[in-house]
Amino acid sequence: MAETIRTPVFTRYEVIEKIGSGSMGAVYKARDVRLDRYVALKVLPPGLRDHPESLERFKREARVLARMKHPGVASVYDADVESDFPYMVMELVEGENLEQILQARGPLPVDEVIRLGIEVAEGLEHIHCHRIVHRDIKTANIVLGPEGRAVITDFGIAFVASLPRLSHGMLGTPEYMSPEQADGRPMDGRADLYSVGVVLYECLTGCVPFERTGESLTALTDLLRRILTETPPPLRTLRPDVPVWLAEVVERCLAKDPNDRFARAAELAAALQPPPVIEAPTGQAASPLPAAWQPESTAGPTPSTILISHAESVEAVRFSPDGRRLATACKDRAIRIWEVKRGRLVHLLKGPSALSVSFRPGGVYLAAGCVDGVVRVWEVERERVVHAIQAHTGYVLSVAYSPSGDLLASGAMDGAVHLWNARTGRLVRTLGQHTGYVLSVSFSPDGTKLASGSADGAVRLWDAASGRLLRRLEGHAGYVPAVAFSPDGTRLASGGVDGAVRLWDVASGRLLHKLQGHSDWVMSVAFSPDGARLASAGRDQSVRLWDARRGRPLDRLKGHTGAVMSVAFSPDGTRLASGSTDHTVRLWRLGRPPFRFRRWFQGLVALSVL
């Protein structure tokens, strides 16, 4: 690349016009002369010539970004360095950005802000699953494409943030910076969620929470001080028609402490869904917070059903090995243990929020993968932690005990799969490194194999004893939130972002069936104890039952009003539990039909999560 007075000149890209600029470089509309297509060309600050290791890291992270495929994220096509100038080539999203729209229209309707917020959060979830922090979420970097969908653009800072601090100083746009970013502290994806909170606040009120009073250094330092120490003006004071629940969501995004914000962008997307309307039967008031099952119609959910909403989403459900207890992990920093027969809450395990749980064989101990990177092992009856394993540097997204109870597997946002001695809590081995978050782990019934699903779109099969990679199963278009072995160990089910459930032959790695029915991400899969049925949970608010042997649909269980995050069969196969972002857990009664096409569910009950 050569720099002229007016525009940069590239070998492969014909620069047409400058479409944006900032402290991190300029963005140009350009034409790829090889492929004859228009692109957005971001030219970043110079300074890599004397840093070969950083240059290699720059290119490596470019490859990670190039693998991201999501309708809410602008694609990255290429990245390279010419004459010491790093640059990247991105999808050119035609349309106005939110900054331009706000300047023209002023504050936006509440419903439109909610929709845009959900779309931005879903795009960020995909970005974060690839272990990338955007670091510059703002209205100018959110473009409304031709169909009106919000698309996140400009990964310049996400790149440069991985390089040594050369001459680019503070990274980010000050008005949208999180406190930790403004203070120069280590940051993760929750910093992006703070920035989303600023965007939502601005879309609703027409102004950011903290305005800069001028261009001087004094004005900048004063702005950063306010971000670090002051509380923004209450949103409903500036716009009273904003619903209380929405104002609370924005307030949580803008929390000073990252631990007080949403742990994941997916949680923010779920929280932006308007809360369900809770209706009581005619002539009755909804029970305040009963610690028991709420019976429902045996014909399925009806408008008169009483569902007690919880303040947070339900992330995981698991039956104890004897089927008498049910563990539910919610985002309110507690795990609840229920007596299934009576619906009675028997234990409350308080600690950092858990995203996954697994009973050790015998049911005495329960492992929980937590948002602080720790795997906690609880002695359930005594409600005490016997091991707090400093397992990962990111949220622990999945845990699983081996059938013998000797090993405990954990997968996390840091891309690692660890095997721990279940009795001592000591690390046994690490099973390689994925190139994205590890979202799911599962042992084979004989304990010899471990399956892991990752944000890189692959399912990996490992030899549990040696840590050797046995097989890599390719097919999912995006990340894989769910894996589960069949009871006989011959098949493996995986659920993906593409809404499909895939059934694999474990011995050969051959794809047996692709089960299509969900219209959104598949978050959880589970085989029935006899291996005949497979349950899948989707973000489309449904639970689906499949003929696991023939690969055919059997039923769709409706009733949840939010994404279904987890499903689990009882050990005798007569019940199915499902947990959702609608803040409820449902327990479905499953029959034993003499004919394959008969509907299995005979009714359901809703678990009131206190």
C-alpha positions in Angstrom: 0.0 0.0 0.0 1.2 3.5 -0.8 -0.3 6.6 0.9 -1.1 9.6 -1.3 -2.4 13.0 -0.4 -6.1 12.0 -1.0 -6.6 8.2 -0.6 -4.6 5.1 0.1 -3.7 2.8 -2.8 -3.8 -1.0 -2.5 -2.8 -3.7 -4.9 -6.0 -5.7 -4.8 -8.6 -3.1 -3.7 -9.7 -0.1 -5.6 -10.6 2.6 -3.1 -13.8 4.5 -4.1 -14.5 6.8 -1.1 -14.0 7.3 2.6 -17.1 6.3 4.5 -15.8 6.7 8.1 -12.9 7.6 10.2 -11.8 7.7 13.8 -8.8 7.3 16.2 -8.4 3.7 15.0 -8.0 4.5 11.4 -10.3 5.0 8.4 -13.0 3.0 6.6 -13.3 3.1 2.8 -15.7 1.8 0.3 -13.6 -0.2 -2.1 -13.9 -2.8 -4.9 -12.1 -6.1 -4.8 -10.7 -6.2 -8.3 -10.2 -10.0 -8.2 -13.7 -10.9 -7.2 -15.4 -7.8 -8.5 -17.4 -7.0 -5.4 -17.7 -4.0 -3.1 -16.2 -4.2 0.4 -15.6 -2.1 3.4 -11.8 -1.6 3.8 -10.6 -0.7 7.3 -7.0 0.7 7.5 -5.6 0.3 11.0 -2.8 2.2 12.7 0.8 1.2 11.6 3.5 -0.3 13.7 3.7 -4.1 13.2 7.0 -4.2 11.3 9.1 -4.6 14.4 6.7 -7.1 16.0 6.6 -10.3 14.1 4.9 -12.3 16.9 2.1 -9.7 17.0 1.8 -9.8 13.3 1.3 -13.5 13.4 -1.3 -13.1 16.1 -3.1 -10.4 14.1 -3.4 -12.9 11.2 -4.5 -15.7 13.5 -7.3 -13.6 15.0 -8.3 -12.6 11.4 -8.8 -16.3 10.6 -11.0 -16.6 13.7 -13.1 -13.6 12.7 -13.4 -14.9 9.1 -15.1 -18.0 10.4 -17.9 -16.0 12.0 -21.2 -16.4 10.1 -24.2 -14.7 11.5 -26.9 -12.4 9.9 -26.3 -9.9 12.6 -22.5 -9.7 12.2 -20.7 -8.2 9.2 -18.4 -10.8 7.7 -14.7 -10.4 7.7 -13.3 -11.5 4.3 -9.6 -10.8 4.6 -6.8 -9.2 6.7 -3.2 -8.5 5.9 -0.4 -6.0 6.3 1.2 -4.0 3.5 4.1 -1.6 4.2 3.6 -1.9 7.9 -0.1 -0.9 7.6 -2.5 -3.6 8.9 -5.9 -3.6 7.2 -9.0 -5.8 7.0 -11.6 -6.3 4.5 -15.2 -6.6 5.6 -18.7 -7.1 4.2 -20.1 -3.7 3.0 -23.5 -3.5 4.7 -25.7 -1.1 2.7 -27.9 1.1 4.9 -27.9 3.8 7.6 -26.3 3.3 10.9 -28.1 3.9 14.2 -26.2 7.2 14.7 -27.6 8.6 11.5 -31.1 7.3 12.2 -31.2 8.9 15.7 -29.9 12.2 14.2 -32.8 12.1 11.7 -35.6 10.7 13.8 -34.7 11.3 17.5 -35.6 8.7 20.1 -37.1 5.5 18.7 -40.3 3.7 19.6 -40.0 1.3 22.5 -40.9 -1.8 20.4 -38.3 -0.9 17.8 -35.6 -0.5 20.4 -36.4 -3.9 21.9 -36.2 -5.6 18.5 -32.9 -3.9 17.7 -31.5 -4.7 21.2 -32.3 -8.4 20.8 -30.7 -8.5 17.3 -27.5 -6.8 18.6 -27.4 -9.1 21.6 -27.8 -12.2 19.4 -25.0 -11.0 17.1 -22.7 -10.3 20.1 -23.4 -13.8 21.5 -22.1 -15.2 18.2 -19.0 -12.9 18.4 -18.3 -13.8 22.0 -18.6 -17.5 21.3 -15.6 -17.1 19.1 -13.7 -15.6 22.1 -13.7 -12.1 20.5 -14.5 -8.9 22.3 -15.7 -6.2 19.9 -14.7 -3.3 22.2 -16.3 -0.5 20.2 -20.1 -1.2 20.2 -21.8 2.1 19.5 -24.6 3.5 17.3 -22.2 4.3 14.5 -21.1 0.7 14.3 -24.7 -0.8 14.1 -26.0 -0.6 10.6 -29.6 -1.4 9.6 -29.4 -3.5 6.5 -31.7 -3.6 3.6 -34.3 -5.7 5.5 -34.0 -3.5 8.6 -32.0 -6.0 10.7 -29.3 -4.6 13.0 -25.8 -5.7 11.8 -22.7 -5.2 13.9 -19.8 -3.8 11.9 -16.2 -2.6 12.3 -13.9 -5.1 14.1 -10.9 -2.7 14.0 -10.4 -2.4 17.7 -11.1 -6.1 18.2 -8.0 -6.7 16.1 -5.8 -3.9 17.4 -6.6 -4.7 21.0 -4.7 -7.9 20.6 -1.5 -6.1 19.5 1.1 -4.3 21.6 0.2 -0.8 22.6 2.2 1.2 20.0 0.8 4.6 19.4 -3.0 4.1 19.5 -3.5 5.0 23.1 -7.0 4.4 24.5 -9.1 2.0 22.6 -12.8 2.6 22.1 -15.2 5.5 21.9 -15.2 7.2 25.4 -19.0 7.8 25.6 -19.7 4.0 25.1 -16.8 2.7 27.3 -17.5 0.4 30.2 -15.9 1.4 33.5 -13.2 -1.3 33.3 -12.4 -0.2 29.7 -12.2 3.5 30.7 -9.9 2.5 33.6 -7.6 0.3 31.5 -8.5 -2.8 33.5 -8.8 -6.4 31.9 -12.1 -6.8 30.2 -14.3 -9.5 28.6 -17.6 -9.7 26.7 -19.5 -8.0 29.6 -17.8 -4.7 28.5 -19.6 -5.0 25.2 -22.9 -5.5 27.1 -22.2 -2.2 28.9 -21.8 -0.6 25.6 -25.1 -2.1 24.4 -26.7 -0.6 27.5 -25.4 2.8 26.3 -26.9 2.2 22.8 -30.3 1.2 24.3 -30.3 4.2 26.6 -29.4 6.5 23.6 -32.1 4.9 21.4 -34.7 5.5 24.0 -33.8 9.0 25.2 -31.8 10.5 22.3 -28.7 11.0 24.5 -25.9 8.9 26.0 -25.8 8.4 29.8 -22.7 10.6 30.1 -22.0 13.4 27.6 -18.6 14.8 26.9 -18.6 18.6 27.5 -15.8 19.4 25.0 -12.8 18.1 23.1 -10.2 19.0 25.7 -8.2 16.6 27.7 -10.0 17.9 30.8 -13.4 17.2 29.3 -12.2 13.6 28.4 -10.9 12.9 31.9 -14.0 14.3 33.4 -16.2 12.0 31.2 -14.1 9.0 32.2 -14.4 9.9 35.9 -18.2 10.1 35.6 -18.3 6.7 33.9 -16.3 5.3 36.8 -18.1 6.9 39.7 -21.5 8.4 38.8 -24.9 6.9 38.2 -26.6 7.8 34.9 -29.9 9.8 35.1 -32.8 7.4 35.5 -34.0 6.4 32.1 -37.7 6.7 33.1 -37.1 10.3 34.3 -36.1 11.2 30.7 -38.8 9.0 29.1 -41.7 7.9 31.4 -43.3 5.6 28.8 -40.4 3.2 28.9 -41.7 0.0 30.7 -40.2 -0.6 34.2 -38.8 -4.0 33.2 -37.0 -2.5 30.2 -35.5 0.3 32.3 -34.2 -2.4 34.7 -32.6 -4.3 31.8 -30.8 -1.2 30.6 -29.8 -0.4 34.2 -28.3 -3.8 34.6 -26.3 -3.4 31.4 -24.9 -0.2 32.8 -23.8 -1.6 36.2 -20.3 -0.5 37.2 -19.3 -4.0 38.3 -19.2 -6.5 35.4 -20.4 -9.2 37.8 -23.7 -7.2 38.2 -24.3 -7.2 34.5 -25.7 -10.1 32.4 -23.1 -12.8 32.1 -23.7 -13.5 28.4 -25.2 -11.6 25.5 -27.7 -14.5 25.2 -29.1 -13.6 28.6 -29.5 -10.0 27.6 -31.4 -11.1 24.4 -33.7 -13.3 26.6 -34.2 -10.5 29.1 -35.3 -8.1 26.3 -38.2 -10.4 25.6 -41.3 -8.8 27.2 -42.2 -10.8 30.3 -45.1 -13.3 30.0 -48.5 -12.3 31.2 -49.3 -14.4 34.2 -53.0 -15.2 34.4 -54.9 -16.9 37.2 -58.0 -19.0 36.9 -61.2 -17.1 37.1 -62.1 -16.1 40.6 -58.6 -17.0 42.0 -55.6 -14.9 42.7 -52.2 -16.1 41.6 -50.4 -17.7 44.5 -47.5 -15.4 45.6 -44.6 -17.9 45.7 -45.7 -21.4 46.6 -42.9 -24.0 47.2 -44.8 -26.7 45.3 -45.9 -27.9 41.9 -48.6 -25.9 40.2 -51.0 -28.4 38.5 -51.9 -27.7 35.0 -54.6 -29.0 32.6 -53.9 -32.5 31.4 -54.7 -31.4 27.9 -51.7 -29.1 27.8 -51.0 -25.5 28.6 -54.0 -23.2 28.8 -54.4 -19.4 29.3 -55.6 -20.1 32.9 -52.4 -21.9 33.9 -50.6 -20.4 36.9 -46.9 -20.0 36.2 -44.8 -18.3 38.8 -42.1 -16.3 37.1 -38.6 -16.2 38.4 -36.5 -13.1 38.2 -33.9 -14.9 36.1 -33.7 -17.6 33.4 -33.3 -21.3 34.1 -30.0 -22.5 32.6 -30.0 -26.2 33.5 -32.1 -29.0 34.8 -30.9 -32.5 35.9 -32.5 -35.4 37.7 -30.7 -37.2 40.5 -29.6 -40.8 39.6 -32.6 -42.3 41.5 -35.1 -39.8 39.9 -36.4 -38.6 43.2 -34.7 -35.2 43.1 -34.5 -32.5 40.4 -31.8 -29.8 40.3 -32.5 -26.5 38.7 -29.8 -23.9 38.0 -31.0 -20.3 37.6 -29.2 -17.0 37.1 -30.1 -15.7 40.5 -27.0 -17.2 42.1 -28.7 -20.3 43.5 -29.3 -24.0 42.6 -32.5 -25.5 43.8 -33.1 -29.2 44.7 -36.7 -30.3 44.4 -38.5 -33.4 45.6 -40.1 -34.6 42.4 -43.0 -36.5 43.8 -44.3 -33.7 46.0 -42.8 -30.8 44.3 -41.2 -29.6 47.5 -38.1 -27.5 47.6 -35.7 -29.4 49.8 -32.3 -27.7 49.3 -31.1 -24.2 48.3 -27.4 -24.1 47.2 -26.3 -20.4 47.2 -23.3 -19.2 45.3 -22.3 -17.7 42.0 -24.7 -18.4 39.1 -24.4 -21.8 37.6 -24.8 -22.5 33.8 -24.6 -26.3 34.1 -25.0 -29.0 36.7 -24.3 -32.8 36.9 -25.0 -35.3 39.7 -22.3 -37.7 40.6 -23.4 -41.3 40.5 -25.0 -42.0 43.9 -26.5 -38.6 44.0 -24.6 -37.4 47.1 -22.6 -34.7 45.2 -23.6 -32.2 42.5 -21.1 -30.4 40.3 -21.9 -26.9 39.1 -20.1 -24.9 36.3 -20.2 -21.3 37.3 -19.9 -17.9 35.7 -16.7 -17.1 37.7 -14.8 -19.9 36.0 -15.0 -22.1 39.1 -16.4 -25.7 39.2 -18.1 -26.1 42.5 -18.8 -29.6 43.9 -21.7 -29.6 46.5 -22.5 -32.1 49.1 -26.2 -31.7 48.5 -27.7 -32.8 51.9 -25.4 -30.6 53.9 -25.6 -27.8 51.4 -21.8 -27.2 51.5 -19.1 -26.9 48.9 -16.5 -29.7 49.2 -14.4 -28.6 46.2 -14.1 -25.1 44.6 -12.0 -25.9 41.5 -10.3 -22.9 39.9 -11.0 -24.5 36.6 -11.1 -21.9 33.8 -10.5 -18.3 32.9 -14.0 -17.9 31.4 -17.5 -19.0 32.3 -17.9 -22.8 32.7 -20.5 -23.7 30.2 -20.7 -27.5 30.8 -19.8 -30.1 33.4 -20.3 -33.9 33.3 -19.4 -36.8 35.6 -18.1 -40.1 34.2 -20.4 -43.1 34.7 -18.0 -44.4 37.3 -17.9 -41.1 39.2 -14.1 -41.0 39.1 -13.7 -38.2 36.6 -15.4 -34.8 36.2 -15.2 -33.0 32.8 -15.6 -29.3 32.3 -15.7 -27.1 29.2 -15.6 -23.3 29.2 -15.4 -20.0 27.3 -11.6 -20.2 27.4 -11.7 -23.0 24.8 -10.4 -25.7 27.2 -11.7 -29.1 28.2 -10.4 -30.3 31.5 -10.7 -33.7 33.3 -10.6 -33.6 37.1 -10.2 -36.3 39.7 -13.7 -36.2 41.1 -12.6 -37.2 44.6 -9.7 -34.8 45.0 -10.5 -32.0 42.6 -7.1 -32.2 41.0 -6.5 -31.8 37.3 -5.9 -35.1 35.5 -5.4 -33.8 32.0 -6.5 -31.1 29.4 -7.9 -32.3 26.1 -6.4 -29.9 23.6 -7.7 -26.5 22.7 -10.7 -25.6 20.7 -10.7 -22.5 18.6 -13.9 -21.3 20.2 -15.9 -21.7 23.4 -16.5 -25.2 24.6 -20.3 -25.3 25.1 -21.0 -29.0 25.9 -19.3 -32.1 27.2 -20.6 -35.6 27.6 -19.2 -39.0 28.6 -20.0 -42.2 26.8 -21.9 -44.8 29.0 -18.7 -46.9 29.4 -16.7 -43.9 30.3 -14.0 -44.5 27.7 -14.9 -41.5 25.5 -15.7 -37.9 25.9 -17.6 -35.7 23.4 -17.2 -31.9 23.3 -19.1 -29.4 21.2 -17.6 -26.0 20.4 -18.2 -22.6 18.9 -15.9 -23.6 16.1 -18.7 -25.8 14.7 -17.0 -29.1 15.4 -17.8 -32.0 17.6 -14.7 -33.8 19.0 -14.5 -37.3 20.3 -11.7 -37.9 22.8 -10.2 -41.0 24.5 -10.8 -40.2 28.1 -7.9 -42.3 29.4 -5.1 -40.8 27.2 -6.6 -37.5 26.1 -6.1 -38.5 22.4 -8.4 -37.0 19.8 -10.2 -39.9 18.2 -12.4 -38.1 15.7 -13.7 -34.7 14.6 -17.3 -34.6 13.4 -18.0 -31.8 10.9 -21.4 -30.7 9.8 -22.8 -27.9 12.0 -22.7 -24.5 10.4 -22.0 -22.7 13.7 -21.4 -23.5 17.3 -22.6 -26.7 19.0 -24.4 -26.1 22.4 -25.3 -29.7 23.0 -23.9 -33.2 22.8 -25.2 -36.5 24.3 -24.4 -40.2 23.9 -27.1 -42.8 23.5 -27.5 -45.2 26.5 -25.7 -48.0 24.5 -22.9 -45.7 23.4 -23.2 -46.4 19.7 -24.8 -43.0 18.7 -24.1 -39.4 19.5 -26.6 -36.6 19.2 -25.5 -33.0 18.7 -27.5 -29.8 18.5 -26.4 -26.7 16.6 -27.0 -23.0 15.9 -28.5 -24.1 12.6 -31.6 -25.5 14.3 -30.7 -29.1 13.4 -30.1 -32.1 15.6 -27.6 -34.5 14.1 -27.2 -38.2 15.0 -23.8 -39.7 14.5 -22.5 -43.3 14.5 -19.7 -43.2 17.1 -17.6 -46.0 15.7 -17.4 -44.6 12.1 -18.2 -40.9 12.6 -20.9 -41.3 9.9 -23.9 -39.0 10.0 -27.0 -41.2 10.5 -29.7 -38.6 10.6 -30.2 -34.8 10.4 -33.3 -33.9 12.4 -34.9 -30.7 11.3 -37.8 -29.0 13.0 -36.5 -26.3 15.3 -36.5 -22.8 13.8 -33.8 -21.5 16.0 -30.7 -22.7 17.9 -30.8 -26.1 19.6 -29.6 -25.6 23.2 -29.9 -29.1 24.7 -30.4 -32.7 23.7 -31.1 -35.8 25.8 -31.7 -39.5 25.1 -34.4 -41.4 27.0 -33.0 -44.2 29.2 -34.1 -46.9 26.7 -32.5 -45.0 23.8 -35.7 -45.0 21.8 -36.5 -41.3 22.1 -34.5 -38.1 21.8 -35.5 -34.8 23.3 -34.2 -31.5 22.0 -34.7 -28.0 23.5 -34.7 -24.9 21.2 -34.6 -21.2 21.3 -37.8 -21.3 19.3 -39.6 -21.9 22.7 -40.3 -25.6 22.0 -39.3 -29.0 23.2 -39.3 -31.7 20.5 -39.4 -35.5 20.8 -37.8 -37.7 18.1 -37.7 -41.3 17.2 -34.0 -41.7 17.9 -33.6 -45.0 15.9 -35.5 -43.9 12.8 -34.7 -40.2 12.9 -38.3 -39.2 12.7 -40.3 -36.5 14.5 -42.7 -37.7 17.2 -44.1 -34.6 19.0 -43.6 -31.0 19.9 -44.3 -29.9 23.5 -45.5 -26.4 23.6 -46.0 -24.1 26.6 -42.8 -22.2 27.2 -42.8 -18.5 26.3 -39.0 -18.2 26.2 -36.0 -20.0 24.8 -35.7 -23.5 26.2 -32.2 -23.9 27.5 -32.1 -27.5 29.0 -33.9 -30.8 28.9 -33.4 -34.0 30.9 -35.2 -37.4 31.1 -36.0 -39.0 34.5 -34.1 -42.3 35.0 -37.3 -44.3 34.5 -38.1 -42.4 31.3 -41.6 -41.4 32.5 -40.9 -37.6 32.9 -39.1 -34.9 31.0 -37.9 -31.7 32.6 -37.3 -28.5 30.7 -35.9 -25.2 31.8 -36.4 -21.9 30.0 -35.6 -18.2 29.9 -39.3 -17.6 30.6 -38.2 -18.2 34.2 -40.0 -21.6 34.6 -39.2 -25.3 34.7 -41.8 -27.6 33.3 -42.1 -31.3 34.1 -43.8 -33.3 31.4 -45.4 -36.7 32.1 -44.5 -39.2 29.3 -46.6 -42.3 28.7 -45.6 -45.7 27.5 -47.7 -46.0 24.3 -48.3 -49.3 22.6 -48.0 -47.6 19.2 -45.3 -45.4 17.9 -47.5 -42.6 16.6 -49.5 -42.1 19.7 -48.8 -38.8 21.5 -46.7 -39.5 24.5 -47.3 -36.6 26.7 -50.4 -36.9 28.9 -50.0 -33.7 30.8 -47.5 -31.4 32.4 -46.9 -29.5 35.6 -45.0 -26.3 36.0 -42.3 -26.1 38.6 -42.5 -22.9 40.6 -39.0 -21.6 40.9 -38.8 -19.4 44.0 
